[in-house]
Amino acid sequence: MKTDHYYGPYMHKSAHHIYIKPSKEIQSTVAHYTITFPSQVPVSCERYHILPDASGCFILQGEDTYFWGPMQELVIQENDLAWAKPRFFIEFQPGGLYRIAGKELAPYMNQRGRLTDFDETIDQIMRGFYEQSEHYEELIKTCDTWIAEQIQHHSIPPRILQATACIEQTHGNIAIKQIAATCAISLRQLRRDFATYIGLSPKQYANVIRINSLVKALSKDELIEQALNGGFFDQSHFNKMFKQILHVTPSQYIRTMDDFYREIFKF
């Protein structure tokens, strides 16, 4: 990479992030590309609380390459956006990692590490793309083309696409038995499919969708309404589930919203 500047079109830009839409043919696999960069604008918090997104990503930062597997738990890490070297992210949709690598994803749930530990061949390819690109615009175009080729080899069965759609359309408020019945498969097959193609269990995936849906709509005046609309029995049940995933109560979350990072183009 000869320059760390980006001058192309983007979906959204903040003080430290640029979100870029992938080509149309891979949007079911890649949610967006993201570039993070240092800025004179101070960061809002010392530690980032990153909400689970059930998908995963690749990260290129200079000579270093990393991956995140499908996450179903909160990640807390240092907020180094004010001074760290620029990073380039390929942010996948749920199941996107399978379509790239063609391997069962359950072993990589909540895993973060070197990209070579996920797949040595993909690591070498990503390093080559980064080193050979003159700028981010070229890197993105190259990734678009390569990903479009990769996904021709690894497809996700229609029954799983139907199952994830059921969960997403109900904001996670659906019984797992009902999903299996709708997709005309057994619970055992449903769980096995989710482990392979998504990396989470159906229940874990529903919880991730549910918590992100609630967080998106959350406000002080809507706590009880959101709890009931989200399929919880009462405020206490809502608070318990919320704290289990985000480690804070809804009220605490509202007071510290700037500490949390949510994937705005996935949920």
Buried (B, 14 or more C-beta within 10 A) or exposed (E): BEEBEBEEEBEEEEBBBBBBBBBEEBEBBBBBBBBBBBBEEEBEEEEBBBBBBBBBBBBBBEEEBBBBBBBBBBBEEEBBBEEBEBBBBBBBBBBBBBBBBEBEBBEBBBBBEEBBEBBEEBBEBBBEBBEEBEBBBBBBBBBBBBBBEBBEEBEBEEBBBBBBEBBBEBBBBBEBEEBBEBBEBEEEEBBBBBBBBBBBBBBBBBBBBBBBBBBEEBEEEEBEEBBBBBBBEEBEBBBEBBBEBBEBBBEEBEEEEEBBBBBBEBB
